[in-house]
Amino acid sequence: MFKIEMPDYMPAKGEWGKNKKTALFFVKFSAHLALRLGLLIFLTPFYMLKYFLILISKR
């Protein structure tokens, strides 16, 4: 349903302090992923409900 892009470059543990840009990118990436998953989990019941109502109304 959603395409998840993995970053090409994963920094080593010692590089977090040196490479601020990469760390920032990683934080943004994780937040984006969490938001997508949260939205997906949040919206699934509504879709189920919609199809359920359609199913009932057709009978």
CHARMM internal coordinates of N, CA and C (Angstrom, degrees):
IC EDIT
DIST 1 N 1 CA 1.4544
DIST 1 CA 1 C 1.5330
ANGL 1 N 1 CA 1 C 110.54
DIST 1 C 2 N 1.3412
ANGL 1 CA 1 C 2 N 116.11
DIHE 1 N 1 CA 1 C 2 N -49.50
DIST 2 N 2 CA 1.4645
ANGL 1 C 2 N 2 CA 121.13
DIHE 1 CA 1 C 2 N 2 CA 177.19
DIST 2 CA 2 C 1.5187
ANGL 2 N 2 CA 2 C 109.31
DIHE 1 C 2 N 2 CA 2 C -112.66
DIST 2 C 3 N 1.3389
ANGL 2 CA 2 C 3 N 115.91
DIHE 2 N 2 CA 2 C 3 N 137.56
DIST 3 N 3 CA 1.4606
ANGL 2 C 3 N 3 CA 119.73
DIHE 2 CA 2 C 3 N 3 CA 176.17
DIST 3 CA 3 C 1.5200
ANGL 3 N 3 CA 3 C 108.24
DIHE 2 C 3 N 3 CA 3 C -88.20
DIST 3 C 4 N 1.3122
ANGL 3 CA 3 C 4 N 116.83
DIHE 3 N 3 CA 3 C 4 N 125.44
DIST 4 N 4 CA 1.4619
ANGL 3 C 4 N 4 CA 121.38
DIHE 3 CA 3 C 4 N 4 CA -179.29
DIST 4 CA 4 C 1.5245
ANGL 4 N 4 CA 4 C 108.87
DIHE 3 C 4 N 4 CA 4 C -105.27
DIST 4 C 5 N 1.3316
ANGL 4 CA 4 C 5 N 115.68
DIHE 4 N 4 CA 4 C 5 N 119.24
DIST 5 N 5 CA 1.4653
ANGL 4 C 5 N 5 CA 120.12
DIHE 4 CA 4 C 5 N 5 CA -179.86
DIST 5 CA 5 C 1.5197
ANGL 5 N 5 CA 5 C 109.13
DIHE 4 C 5 N 5 CA 5 C -94.59
DIST 5 C 6 N 1.3228
ANGL 5 CA 5 C 6 N 115.38
DIHE 5 N 5 CA 5 C 6 N 129.31
DIST 6 N 6 CA 1.4585
ANGL 5 C 6 N 6 CA 119.81
DIHE 5 CA 5 C 6 N 6 CA 176.24
DIST 6 CA 6 C 1.5208
ANGL 6 N 6 CA 6 C 108.76
DIHE 5 C 6 N 6 CA 6 C -94.41
DIST 6 C 7 N 1.3330
ANGL 6 CA 6 C 7 N 117.37
DIHE 6 N 6 CA 6 C 7 N 138.42
DIST 7 N 7 CA 1.4685
ANGL 6 C 7 N 7 CA 119.02
DIHE 6 CA 6 C 7 N 7 CA 177.14
DIST 7 CA 7 C 1.5263
ANGL 7 N 7 CA 7 C 110.84
DIHE 6 C 7 N 7 CA 7 C -66.59
DIST 7 C 8 N 1.3332
ANGL 7 CA 7 C 8 N 115.99
DIHE 7 N 7 CA 7 C 8 N 142.14
DIST 8 N 8 CA 1.4696
ANGL 7 C 8 N 8 CA 121.17
DIHE 7 CA 7 C 8 N 8 CA -177.15
DIST 8 CA 8 C 1.5244
ANGL 8 N 8 CA 8 C 111.56
DIHE 7 C 8 N 8 CA 8 C -67.88
DIST 8 C 9 N 1.3202
ANGL 8 CA 8 C 9 N 115.76
DIHE 8 N 8 CA 8 C 9 N -35.66
DIST 9 N 9 CA 1.4600
ANGL 8 C 9 N 9 CA 119.81
DIHE 8 CA 8 C 9 N 9 CA -173.41
DIST 9 CA 9 C 1.5195
ANGL 9 N 9 CA 9 C 110.38
DIHE 8 C 9 N 9 CA 9 C -114.37
DIST 9 C 10 N 1.3263
ANGL 9 CA 9 C 10 N 115.89
DIHE 9 N 9 CA 9 C 10 N 115.80
DIST 10 N 10 CA 1.4535
ANGL 9 C 10 N 10 CA 120.67
DIHE 9 CA 9 C 10 N 10 CA 177.18
DIST 10 CA 10 C 1.5257
ANGL 10 N 10 CA 10 C 108.59
DIHE 9 C 10 N 10 CA 10 C -103.66
DIST 10 C 11 N 1.3269
ANGL 10 CA 10 C 11 N 118.77
DIHE 10 N 10 CA 10 C 11 N 117.58
DIST 11 N 11 CA 1.4670
ANGL 10 C 11 N 11 CA 121.01
DIHE 10 CA 10 C 11 N 11 CA -175.53
DIST 11 CA 11 C 1.5246
ANGL 11 N 11 CA 11 C 113.01
DIHE 10 C 11 N 11 CA 11 C -71.85
DIST 11 C 12 N 1.3287
ANGL 11 CA 11 C 12 N 115.32
DIHE 11 N 11 CA 11 C 12 N 149.54
DIST 12 N 12 CA 1.4622
ANGL 11 C 12 N 12 CA 121.09
DIHE 11 CA 11 C 12 N 12 CA 175.57
DIST 12 CA 12 C 1.5282
ANGL 12 N 12 CA 12 C 108.98
DIHE 11 C 12 N 12 CA 12 C -76.93
DIST 12 C 13 N 1.3384
ANGL 12 CA 12 C 13 N 115.83
DIHE 12 N 12 CA 12 C 13 N 167.40
DIST 13 N 13 CA 1.4662
ANGL 12 C 13 N 13 CA 119.65
DIHE 12 CA 12 C 13 N 13 CA -175.49
DIST 13 CA 13 C 1.5256
ANGL 13 N 13 CA 13 C 113.14
DIHE 12 C 13 N 13 CA 13 C -62.09
DIST 13 C 14 N 1.3239
ANGL 13 CA 13 C 14 N 117.51
DIHE 13 N 13 CA 13 C 14 N -37.08
DIST 14 N 14 CA 1.4582
ANGL 13 C 14 N 14 CA 121.38
DIHE 13 CA 13 C 14 N 14 CA -177.90
DIST 14 CA 14 C 1.5223
ANGL 14 N 14 CA 14 C 113.82
DIHE 13 C 14 N 14 CA 14 C -72.89
DIST 14 C 15 N 1.3365
ANGL 14 CA 14 C 15 N 116.41
DIHE 14 N 14 CA 14 C 15 N -15.44
DIST 15 N 15 CA 1.4625
ANGL 14 C 15 N 15 CA 120.15
DIHE 14 CA 14 C 15 N 15 CA -173.85
DIST 15 CA 15 C 1.5254
ANGL 15 N 15 CA 15 C 114.02
DIHE 14 C 15 N 15 CA 15 C -89.57
DIST 15 C 16 N 1.3326
ANGL 15 CA 15 C 16 N 117.47
DIHE 15 N 15 CA 15 C 16 N -6.85
DIST 16 N 16 CA 1.4737
ANGL 15 C 16 N 16 CA 119.72
DIHE 15 CA 15 C 16 N 16 CA -175.98
DIST 16 CA 16 C 1.5227
ANGL 16 N 16 CA 16 C 112.30
DIHE 15 C 16 N 16 CA 16 C -57.18
DIST 16 C 17 N 1.3453
ANGL 16 CA 16 C 17 N 117.22
DIHE 16 N 16 CA 16 C 17 N -47.09
DIST 17 N 17 CA 1.4584
ANGL 16 C 17 N 17 CA 120.89
DIHE 16 CA 16 C 17 N 17 CA -178.20
DIST 17 CA 17 C 1.5176
ANGL 17 N 17 CA 17 C 112.12
DIHE 16 C 17 N 17 CA 17 C -67.25
DIST 17 C 18 N 1.3481
ANGL 17 CA 17 C 18 N 116.47
DIHE 17 N 17 CA 17 C 18 N -41.82
DIST 18 N 18 CA 1.4599
ANGL 17 C 18 N 18 CA 121.40
DIHE 17 CA 17 C 18 N 18 CA -176.69
DIST 18 CA 18 C 1.5266
ANGL 18 N 18 CA 18 C 111.62
DIHE 17 C 18 N 18 CA 18 C -68.48
DIST 18 C 19 N 1.3109
ANGL 18 CA 18 C 19 N 115.15
DIHE 18 N 18 CA 18 C 19 N -47.20
DIST 19 N 19 CA 1.4582
ANGL 18 C 19 N 19 CA 118.83
DIHE 18 CA 18 C 19 N 19 CA -173.57
DIST 19 CA 19 C 1.5282
ANGL 19 N 19 CA 19 C 110.50
DIHE 18 C 19 N 19 CA 19 C -101.22
DIST 19 C 20 N 1.3130
ANGL 19 CA 19 C 20 N 116.02
DIHE 19 N 19 CA 19 C 20 N 87.24
DIST 20 N 20 CA 1.4678
ANGL 19 C 20 N 20 CA 121.07
DIHE 19 CA 19 C 20 N 20 CA -177.61
DIST 20 CA 20 C 1.5233
ANGL 20 N 20 CA 20 C 111.17
DIHE 19 C 20 N 20 CA 20 C -68.24
DIST 20 C 21 N 1.3357
ANGL 20 CA 20 C 21 N 116.40
DIHE 20 N 20 CA 20 C 21 N -36.64
DIST 21 N 21 CA 1.4629
ANGL 20 C 21 N 21 CA 121.46
DIHE 20 CA 20 C 21 N 21 CA -176.99
DIST 21 CA 21 C 1.5268
ANGL 21 N 21 CA 21 C 110.67
DIHE 20 C 21 N 21 CA 21 C -62.00
DIST 21 C 22 N 1.3220
ANGL 21 CA 21 C 22 N 116.17
DIHE 21 N 21 CA 21 C 22 N -44.39
DIST 22 N 22 CA 1.4584
ANGL 21 C 22 N 22 CA 120.95
DIHE 21 CA 21 C 22 N 22 CA -179.88
DIST 22 CA 22 C 1.5218
ANGL 22 N 22 CA 22 C 110.78
DIHE 21 C 22 N 22 CA 22 C -64.77
DIST 22 C 23 N 1.3306
ANGL 22 CA 22 C 23 N 115.81
DIHE 22 N 22 CA 22 C 23 N -41.62
DIST 23 N 23 CA 1.4610
ANGL 22 C 23 N 23 CA 120.63
DIHE 22 CA 22 C 23 N 23 CA 179.87
DIST 23 CA 23 C 1.5230
ANGL 23 N 23 CA 23 C 110.07
DIHE 22 C 23 N 23 CA 23 C -62.65
DIST 23 C 24 N 1.3303
ANGL 23 CA 23 C 24 N 115.58
DIHE 23 N 23 CA 23 C 24 N -43.81
DIST 24 N 24 CA 1.4605
ANGL 23 C 24 N 24 CA 121.14
DIHE 23 CA 23 C 24 N 24 CA 178.97
DIST 24 CA 24 C 1.5250
ANGL 24 N 24 CA 24 C 110.51
DIHE 23 C 24 N 24 CA 24 C -61.74
DIST 24 C 25 N 1.3375
ANGL 24 CA 24 C 25 N 115.94
DIHE 24 N 24 CA 24 C 25 N -43.63
DIST 25 N 25 CA 1.4626
ANGL 24 C 25 N 25 CA 121.22
DIHE 24 CA 24 C 25 N 25 CA 178.70
DIST 25 CA 25 C 1.5234
ANGL 25 N 25 CA 25 C 110.45
DIHE 24 C 25 N 25 CA 25 C -60.60
DIST 25 C 26 N 1.3244
ANGL 25 CA 25 C 26 N 115.55
DIHE 25 N 25 CA 25 C 26 N -42.72
DIST 26 N 26 CA 1.4604
ANGL 25 C 26 N 26 CA 120.18
DIHE 25 CA 25 C 26 N 26 CA -178.20
DIST 26 CA 26 C 1.5220
ANGL 26 N 26 CA 26 C 111.19
DIHE 25 C 26 N 26 CA 26 C -64.84
DIST 26 C 27 N 1.3399
ANGL 26 CA 26 C 27 N 116.06
DIHE 26 N 26 CA 26 C 27 N -40.06
DIST 27 N 27 CA 1.4659
ANGL 26 C 27 N 27 CA 120.87
DIHE 26 CA 26 C 27 N 27 CA 178.50
DIST 27 CA 27 C 1.5233
ANGL 27 N 27 CA 27 C 110.24
DIHE 26 C 27 N 27 CA 27 C -63.98
DIST 27 C 28 N 1.3374
ANGL 27 CA 27 C 28 N 116.08
DIHE 27 N 27 CA 27 C 28 N -44.60
DIST 28 N 28 CA 1.4614
ANGL 27 C 28 N 28 CA 120.84
DIHE 27 CA 27 C 28 N 28 CA 179.09
DIST 28 CA 28 C 1.5246
ANGL 28 N 28 CA 28 C 110.41
DIHE 27 C 28 N 28 CA 28 C -62.55
DIST 28 C 29 N 1.3368
ANGL 28 CA 28 C 29 N 115.63
DIHE 28 N 28 CA 28 C 29 N -42.31
DIST 29 N 29 CA 1.4617
ANGL 28 C 29 N 29 CA 121.48
DIHE 28 CA 28 C 29 N 29 CA -179.76
DIST 29 CA 29 C 1.5277
ANGL 29 N 29 CA 29 C 111.08
DIHE 28 C 29 N 29 CA 29 C -61.58
DIST 29 C 30 N 1.3293
ANGL 29 CA 29 C 30 N 116.77
DIHE 29 N 29 CA 29 C 30 N -45.27
DIST 30 N 30 CA 1.4682
ANGL 29 C 30 N 30 CA 121.44
DIHE 29 CA 29 C 30 N 30 CA -179.79
DIST 30 CA 30 C 1.5196
ANGL 30 N 30 CA 30 C 110.90
DIHE 29 C 30 N 30 CA 30 C -64.59
DIST 30 C 31 N 1.3334
ANGL 30 CA 30 C 31 N 116.14
DIHE 30 N 30 CA 30 C 31 N -41.46
DIST 31 N 31 CA 1.4646
ANGL 30 C 31 N 31 CA 120.59
DIHE 30 CA 30 C 31 N 31 CA 179.79
DIST 31 CA 31 C 1.5245
ANGL 31 N 31 CA 31 C 110.20
DIHE 30 C 31 N 31 CA 31 C -63.51
DIST 31 C 32 N 1.3382
ANGL 31 CA 31 C 32 N 115.82
DIHE 31 N 31 CA 31 C 32 N -42.35
DIST 32 N 32 CA 1.4616
ANGL 31 C 32 N 32 CA 121.59
DIHE 31 CA 31 C 32 N 32 CA 179.56
DIST 32 CA 32 C 1.5268
ANGL 32 N 32 CA 32 C 110.56
DIHE 31 C 32 N 32 CA 32 C -61.64
DIST 32 C 33 N 1.3275
ANGL 32 CA 32 C 33 N 115.52
DIHE 32 N 32 CA 32 C 33 N -44.40
DIST 33 N 33 CA 1.4584
ANGL 32 C 33 N 33 CA 121.60
DIHE 32 CA 32 C 33 N 33 CA 179.96
DIST 33 CA 33 C 1.5236
ANGL 33 N 33 CA 33 C 111.03
DIHE 32 C 33 N 33 CA 33 C -63.20
DIST 33 C 34 N 1.3240
ANGL 33 CA 33 C 34 N 116.03
DIHE 33 N 33 CA 33 C 34 N -44.95
DIST 34 N 34 CA 1.4675
ANGL 33 C 34 N 34 CA 121.30
DIHE 33 CA 33 C 34 N 34 CA -179.77
DIST 34 CA 34 C 1.5243
ANGL 34 N 34 CA 34 C 110.74
DIHE 33 C 34 N 34 CA 34 C -62.90
DIST 34 C 35 N 1.3281
ANGL 34 CA 34 C 35 N 115.80
DIHE 34 N 34 CA 34 C 35 N -40.37
DIST 35 N 35 CA 1.4639
ANGL 34 C 35 N 35 CA 121.08
DIHE 34 CA 34 C 35 N 35 CA 179.33
DIST 35 CA 35 C 1.5243
ANGL 35 N 35 CA 35 C 110.68
DIHE 34 C 35 N 35 CA 35 C -63.70
DIST 35 C 36 N 1.3341
ANGL 35 CA 35 C 36 N 116.18
DIHE 35 N 35 CA 35 C 36 N -44.22
DIST 36 N 36 CA 1.4673
ANGL 35 C 36 N 36 CA 120.68
DIHE 35 CA 35 C 36 N 36 CA 179.01
DIST 36 CA 36 C 1.5165
ANGL 36 N 36 CA 36 C 111.33
DIHE 35 C 36 N 36 CA 36 C -61.26
DIST 36 C 37 N 1.3264
ANGL 36 CA 36 C 37 N 116.17
DIHE 36 N 36 CA 36 C 37 N -47.69
DIST 37 N 37 CA 1.4615
ANGL 36 C 37 N 37 CA 120.80
DIHE 36 CA 36 C 37 N 37 CA -179.46
DIST 37 CA 37 C 1.5200
ANGL 37 N 37 CA 37 C 111.02
DIHE 36 C 37 N 37 CA 37 C -63.59
DIST 37 C 38 N 1.3293
ANGL 37 CA 37 C 38 N 115.71
DIHE 37 N 37 CA 37 C 38 N -40.15
DIST 38 N 38 CA 1.4574
ANGL 37 C 38 N 38 CA 120.69
DIHE 37 CA 37 C 38 N 38 CA 178.97
DIST 38 CA 38 C 1.5163
ANGL 38 N 38 CA 38 C 111.57
DIHE 37 C 38 N 38 CA 38 C -62.64
DIST 38 C 39 N 1.3282
ANGL 38 CA 38 C 39 N 115.30
DIHE 38 N 38 CA 38 C 39 N -44.01
DIST 39 N 39 CA 1.4621
ANGL 38 C 39 N 39 CA 120.27
DIHE 38 CA 38 C 39 N 39 CA 178.89
DIST 39 CA 39 C 1.5181
ANGL 39 N 39 CA 39 C 110.80
DIHE 38 C 39 N 39 CA 39 C -63.21
DIST 39 C 40 N 1.3302
ANGL 39 CA 39 C 40 N 115.72
DIHE 39 N 39 CA 39 C 40 N -42.26
DIST 40 N 40 CA 1.4598
ANGL 39 C 40 N 40 CA 121.09
DIHE 39 CA 39 C 40 N 40 CA -179.45
DIST 40 CA 40 C 1.5227
ANGL 40 N 40 CA 40 C 110.83
DIHE 39 C 40 N 40 CA 40 C -61.07
DIST 40 C 41 N 1.3299
ANGL 40 CA 40 C 41 N 116.43
DIHE 40 N 40 CA 40 C 41 N -46.79
DIST 41 N 41 CA 1.4627
ANGL 40 C 41 N 41 CA 121.52
DIHE 40 CA 40 C 41 N 41 CA -179.88
DIST 41 CA 41 C 1.5267
ANGL 41 N 41 CA 41 C 110.42
DIHE 40 C 41 N 41 CA 41 C -66.95
DIST 41 C 42 N 1.3318
ANGL 41 CA 41 C 42 N 116.22
DIHE 41 N 41 CA 41 C 42 N -37.11
DIST 42 N 42 CA 1.4594
ANGL 41 C 42 N 42 CA 121.33
DIHE 41 CA 41 C 42 N 42 CA -178.07
DIST 42 CA 42 C 1.5308
ANGL 42 N 42 CA 42 C 111.54
DIHE 41 C 42 N 42 CA 42 C -69.85
DIST 42 C 43 N 1.3424
ANGL 42 CA 42 C 43 N 116.99
DIHE 42 N 42 CA 42 C 43 N -38.35
DIST 43 N 43 CA 1.4653
ANGL 42 C 43 N 43 CA 120.30
DIHE 42 CA 42 C 43 N 43 CA -173.96
DIST 43 CA 43 C 1.5223
ANGL 43 N 43 CA 43 C 114.39
DIHE 42 C 43 N 43 CA 43 C -87.34
DIST 43 C 44 N 1.3329
ANGL 43 CA 43 C 44 N 117.76
DIHE 43 N 43 CA 43 C 44 N -18.46
DIST 44 N 44 CA 1.4621
ANGL 43 C 44 N 44 CA 120.32
DIHE 43 CA 43 C 44 N 44 CA -177.07
DIST 44 CA 44 C 1.5303
ANGL 44 N 44 CA 44 C 113.16
DIHE 43 C 44 N 44 CA 44 C -56.57
DIST 44 C 45 N 1.3459
ANGL 44 CA 44 C 45 N 120.63
DIHE 44 N 44 CA 44 C 45 N -46.36
DIST 45 N 45 CA 1.4684
ANGL 44 C 45 N 45 CA 119.49
DIHE 44 CA 44 C 45 N 45 CA 179.63
DIST 45 CA 45 C 1.5194
ANGL 45 N 45 CA 45 C 113.62
DIHE 44 C 45 N 45 CA 45 C -59.28
DIST 45 C 46 N 1.3401
ANGL 45 CA 45 C 46 N 117.16
DIHE 45 N 45 CA 45 C 46 N -34.00
DIST 46 N 46 CA 1.4574
ANGL 45 C 46 N 46 CA 119.97
DIHE 45 CA 45 C 46 N 46 CA 179.70
DIST 46 CA 46 C 1.5224
ANGL 46 N 46 CA 46 C 111.15
DIHE 45 C 46 N 46 CA 46 C -66.26
DIST 46 C 47 N 1.3331
ANGL 46 CA 46 C 47 N 116.39
DIHE 46 N 46 CA 46 C 47 N -41.29
DIST 47 N 47 CA 1.4602
ANGL 46 C 47 N 47 CA 119.97
DIHE 46 CA 46 C 47 N 47 CA 177.08
DIST 47 CA 47 C 1.5218
ANGL 47 N 47 CA 47 C 110.61
DIHE 46 C 47 N 47 CA 47 C -63.39
DIST 47 C 48 N 1.3218
ANGL 47 CA 47 C 48 N 116.67
DIHE 47 N 47 CA 47 C 48 N -42.94
DIST 48 N 48 CA 1.4568
ANGL 47 C 48 N 48 CA 121.92
DIHE 47 CA 47 C 48 N 48 CA 179.56
DIST 48 CA 48 C 1.5235
ANGL 48 N 48 CA 48 C 109.70
DIHE 47 C 48 N 48 CA 48 C -60.30
DIST 48 C 49 N 1.3232
ANGL 48 CA 48 C 49 N 115.90
DIHE 48 N 48 CA 48 C 49 N -44.20
DIST 49 N 49 CA 1.4565
ANGL 48 C 49 N 49 CA 122.09
DIHE 48 CA 48 C 49 N 49 CA -179.73
DIST 49 CA 49 C 1.5248
ANGL 49 N 49 CA 49 C 110.57
DIHE 48 C 49 N 49 CA 49 C -62.13
DIST 49 C 50 N 1.3284
ANGL 49 CA 49 C 50 N 116.34
DIHE 49 N 49 CA 49 C 50 N -42.67
DIST 50 N 50 CA 1.4571
ANGL 49 C 50 N 50 CA 121.61
DIHE 49 CA 49 C 50 N 50 CA -179.48
DIST 50 CA 50 C 1.5318
ANGL 50 N 50 CA 50 C 110.51
DIHE 49 C 50 N 50 CA 50 C -60.25
DIST 50 C 51 N 1.3400
ANGL 50 CA 50 C 51 N 115.93
DIHE 50 N 50 CA 50 C 51 N -49.60
DIST 51 N 51 CA 1.4589
ANGL 50 C 51 N 51 CA 119.48
DIHE 50 CA 50 C 51 N 51 CA -179.14
DIST 51 CA 51 C 1.5216
ANGL 51 N 51 CA 51 C 111.59
DIHE 50 C 51 N 51 CA 51 C -66.67
DIST 51 C 52 N 1.3138
ANGL 51 CA 51 C 52 N 116.28
DIHE 51 N 51 CA 51 C 52 N -33.45
DIST 52 N 52 CA 1.4582
ANGL 51 C 52 N 52 CA 121.64
DIHE 51 CA 51 C 52 N 52 CA 178.14
DIST 52 CA 52 C 1.5289
ANGL 52 N 52 CA 52 C 109.96
DIHE 51 C 52 N 52 CA 52 C -64.00
DIST 52 C 53 N 1.3290
ANGL 52 CA 52 C 53 N 116.85
DIHE 52 N 52 CA 52 C 53 N -43.87
DIST 53 N 53 CA 1.4660
ANGL 52 C 53 N 53 CA 121.69
DIHE 52 CA 52 C 53 N 53 CA 178.65
DIST 53 CA 53 C 1.5233
ANGL 53 N 53 CA 53 C 111.28
DIHE 52 C 53 N 53 CA 53 C -65.16
DIST 53 C 54 N 1.3268
ANGL 53 CA 53 C 54 N 116.70
DIHE 53 N 53 CA 53 C 54 N -39.87
DIST 54 N 54 CA 1.4690
ANGL 53 C 54 N 54 CA 121.29
DIHE 53 CA 53 C 54 N 54 CA 177.55
DIST 54 CA 54 C 1.5234
ANGL 54 N 54 CA 54 C 109.42
DIHE 53 C 54 N 54 CA 54 C -62.08
DIST 54 C 55 N 1.3264
ANGL 54 CA 54 C 55 N 115.58
DIHE 54 N 54 CA 54 C 55 N -42.28
DIST 55 N 55 CA 1.4604
ANGL 54 C 55 N 55 CA 121.58
DIHE 54 CA 54 C 55 N 55 CA -179.81
DIST 55 CA 55 C 1.5260
ANGL 55 N 55 CA 55 C 111.07
DIHE 54 C 55 N 55 CA 55 C -61.66
DIST 55 C 56 N 1.3276
ANGL 55 CA 55 C 56 N 116.59
DIHE 55 N 55 CA 55 C 56 N -43.39
DIST 56 N 56 CA 1.4629
ANGL 55 C 56 N 56 CA 121.48
DIHE 55 CA 55 C 56 N 56 CA -179.61
DIST 56 CA 56 C 1.5268
ANGL 56 N 56 CA 56 C 110.77
DIHE 55 C 56 N 56 CA 56 C -67.01
DIST 56 C 57 N 1.3305
ANGL 56 CA 56 C 57 N 117.01
DIHE 56 N 56 CA 56 C 57 N -43.16
DIST 57 N 57 CA 1.4645
ANGL 56 C 57 N 57 CA 120.67
DIHE 56 CA 56 C 57 N 57 CA -176.01
DIST 57 CA 57 C 1.5266
ANGL 57 N 57 CA 57 C 112.21
DIHE 56 C 57 N 57 CA 57 C -67.87
DIST 57 C 58 N 1.3339
ANGL 57 CA 57 C 58 N 117.43
DIHE 57 N 57 CA 57 C 58 N -23.11
DIST 58 N 58 CA 1.4673
ANGL 57 C 58 N 58 CA 120.25
DIHE 57 CA 57 C 58 N 58 CA -179.39
DIST 58 CA 58 C 1.5233
ANGL 58 N 58 CA 58 C 112.25
DIHE 57 C 58 N 58 CA 58 C -76.92
DIST 58 C 59 N 1.3308
ANGL 58 CA 58 C 59 N 116.98
DIHE 58 N 58 CA 58 C 59 N -21.73
DIST 59 N 59 CA 1.4595
ANGL 58 C 59 N 59 CA 119.47
DIHE 58 CA 58 C 59 N 59 CA -178.26
DIST 59 CA 59 C 1.5122
ANGL 59 N 59 CA 59 C 111.76
DIHE 58 C 59 N 59 CA 59 C -74.44
END
COOR INIT
IC SEED 1 N 1 CA 1 C
IC BUILD
